[in-house]
Amino acid sequence: MEEKTKKKIEKALIKRAVGYDAEETIEEFSSDENGEQRLLKRKVTTKNFPPDVQAAKLLLDMDEGEDFLSLSDDELENERKRLYKILEDIKKDDRKKN
């Protein structure tokens, strides 16, 4: 795989791991008597995508070089709790900055 592709995947994975906000635009159209489309209303909202624990775990495992497939159920549960704590701390820091 090319280095450029790897970087794009890593960037997307980081974005998903920490969560992000994205603008969503919804437009409603109507046809007039000539059959032409006319914009009736446009609604722009900000949609929140919360942190994804699986993405965070994958990133951490990639950094540490762990074999995450060999973890027991208890180890996975503990790791899930640890990652939730990290993600909550990151969100709190982000809120303080804004």
Secondary structure, DSSP 8 states (H G I E B T S, - for coil): --HHHHHHHHHHHHHHHH-EEEEEEEEEEEE-TTS-EEEEEEEEEEEEE---HHHHHHHHHHHHT--GGG--HHHHHHHHHHHHHHHHHHHHHHHHH-
